[in-house]
Amino acid sequence: MTTRGNLRIYIGATTGVGTTFAMLDEALRRRSRGARVEIGCLTPHDRPRTMALVDELTAGGDPAPVQLDTESLLRSRPNVVLVDDLAGEQPAGARHRHRWQAVDELLDHGIDVITTLTVQHIASLVDPVRRITGTVPTVLIPDGFLARCDQFELIDIAPEAIRRRIAHGNVFGRQFDAVEAELFNSEAFARLRVLLLFWLADRLAGALRPDGAGADLQERVHVALSGEEHGDVVIRRAARLAQRSHAALVGVHVRSDSDPADEHLLAEARRVLTEVGGTFHEVEGTDIAAALLTFAEVDGATQLVLGTSGVHRRLGGLQTRSVVEDVVARTPTVDVHVVSHPTSGRRRSLQIRRTPSVLSARRRTFGLIAGALLLAALTVVLGATRTSLSVSAALGVYLLAVVGISAVGGWLPGLLAAVVAPLLANWFLIEPIHTLRIADPEKAVELAVFVSVALIVSGFVSRSARRAVEAERARREATGLAALAASGPDSLQAITEQLQSTFGLDGVAVLRTEDAHVMAASGPLPPTSPIDADVVRPIADGVVVAVCGRPLTGDEHRVLVVFLQQLAGVMEQRRLAALAAEADGLARADDLRTSILRAVSHDLRSPLAGIKASVSSLRQPDVNWPDEVRDEFLASIEDETDRLTTIVSNLLDMSRLQAGVLSPVVRPVSLEEVVPATVHGIGARAPGVELDLPADLPDVQADPALLERVLANLIGNAVEFSPPGERVLVSAHADHGQVHLYVIDHGRGIRPKDRDVVLQPFHRLSDNERNSGVGLGLAIADGLTTAMGGRLELRDTPGGGLTVAVTLEAAP
């Protein structure tokens, strides 16, 4: 993976303070140290001293390019690229619209960039810059990009000095903008300098914190996005507050059916939030203050920023609390900041705030339509039977209808039905007909009682319906949490599926941020990268949970946190399991190393001592050895060398098995060729082996070289431990697509309880001097057989001894 390049920004209060000159001077210094420096783009403004540095840097060659050619720079790949005016725009048809985006691509390819910038182009400082200069630049640099800058270099100059430079022609040529030059003769230049110093001081304070990068996690600033005008002012104010607190910035929008936001303004607010380095979250709810505070509690927010525009107030002298006042009254732990602007005092919409409903908008609409149809039908029926049905009975039927409408549609349809039903009864059923007058006082009392009862009952019924919906939601959440608790210890996929089904989301994915690798996914439309998700939450280093679908309520976010904690626990278990496996591998490697050292120190020393003694004896100049003695010495050297070769080969085979680098080349192999060759290879011990191989024995699926190593170890061990005069039998037969090969001896055998032990490396049941191995023969034979897809078993030989059965697949 390519290491990201280093970004250095020379920053000043405005153009003309010397940022370009400082950038070129630094480029010359780096070139003198051996770096290959290339000018990406430069606008020298015909300043003599700047042009002199450009000529020195280019050695009087081609003029510096005015536009940044990213493709050319990626082909030439210099060490350092100079980019003048980071806030510049790319030409039409370029890969990127803005110059800072092209710089970001160069950095991603490992190229260092030195560039220049003025404070007026920082996105989060738009509002103070507008107040100071009266204008805002067309291109703004996102604070998120500037946060990844490795080094800022402040280029400052006193107002008197800059005015002298202007007078000497070192800032503007003969053709200059008088309005731009006037900036240096006004108080605005000094205020821009102060703004820049404060901005850099905030960044420096964050860099000097003793807890370093983790300081950002101590504070979290939430800003409420209302989707109304001037929301960008609130966002940028919150961004500056987050920068001063060195905190993460989170934008929260509460989506409510009763108070829909302007989608265009909301999209603009999201764009501004992204520019200043914030993340966006959407929460569903009808009580805006409660939803904001619940999400703030779940997300661990320490500060909440609200705007005063678009604040709703209740009608009536006793109900005048705004959303801001509701938030302030309800929050016990979050600091609340209220941001005002010139239009905030003039823009207050008055509307009735009803009790928050948990019923869906579709259900409430259905309740209204069904209620209207039901009341109309009842009125027609009751009007037709008016002469035979009393008014009290008709009002009872209407009351039943009001209760049903309240149960289906909730508070608002029930209230409307409770008001409309008595009016219909009065108009169509109570004398005089088709008027709202009531001739009989008793009928007036009945109607008044009906209205009161209808209002009370509809209120209770709608509240019961709301409680039923809340109970059902709580039941689903409890079911989800119960299933979550019952999930296995390593159930990343199961938890992801449970999360998706519990909240009815379009898709949930666990992603690795480095390469967007999907570790687990569920749902019809799972996101494939964090950019595609509506909600992104980290659960481990470099791992996030990405969620797509409907906005969640504040209470649902609380349950979501439980799922995220469980997923984080699974990731931590995986990390610990990987560490445990690594530690186990290191422990086994350490055991192997210890065993090898023990083998080298003991079992290898004996044959080396025999070889050394024989060679030393043969080299004695004062002894004339007879020929038969010399032959004995040479035979001893040969035997001990064969013994060393066997031990070293076994050690190498075991190291390959332990490292998992053994790659068998399996193909049809004839046992009639491999077995006799193996017996012949054991040399002087070959006469002690008897072969019994059927003529029609099929070929086996094996690696010839590995199979020969298996048989050599097994036959060698059998001959080694066989009593004198007893021959080792090697036989085979085919059965059901498999070939069974047997190595049979009549030695002392191995007890069943010890058979698992002898299949482990460096384990021997005796230290018999006849045994020339280090306890690897059976372990290697077992490992090589398994690697070829076969099976090795230790059995008793009838009459005493050990039978080793090797089972291999027959060749097709």
Secondary structure by P-SEA (a helix, b strand, c coil): cccbbbbbbbccccccccaaaaaaaaaaaaaaaccccccccccccccaaaaaaaaaaacccccccccccaaaaaaacccbbbbcccccccccccccccaaaaaaaaaaabbbbbbcccccccccaaaaaaaaccccccbbbbaaaaaaccbbbbbbbcaaaaaaaaaaccccccccccccccccccaaaaaaaaaaaaaaaaaaaaaaccccccccccbbbbbbbccccaaaaaaaaaaaaaaaacbbbbbbbbbbccccccaaaaaaaaaaaaaabbbbbbbbcccaaaaaaaaaaaacccbbbbbcccccccccccccccaaaaaaaccccbbbbbbbccccccbbbbbbbcccccccaaaaaaaaaaaaaaaaaaaaaaaaacccccaaaaaaaaaaaaaaaaaccccaaaaaaaaaaaaaaaacccccccccccccaaaaaaaaaaaaaaaaaaaaaaaaaaaaaaaaaaaaaaaaaaaaaacccccaaaaaaaaaaaacccccccccccccccccccccccccccccccbbbbccccbbbbbbcccccaaaaaaaaaaaaaaaaaaaaaaaaaaaaaaaaaaaaaaaaaaaaaaaacaaaaaaaaaaaaaaaaacccccccaaaaaaaaaaaaaaaaaaaaaaaaaaaaaaaaaccccccccccccccaaaaaaaaaccccccbbbbbbccbbbbbccaaaaaaaaaaaaaaaaaaccccbbbbbbccccccbbbbbbcccccccccccccccccccccccccccccccccaaaaaaaaaaaacbbbbbbbcccbbbbbbbbbbccc
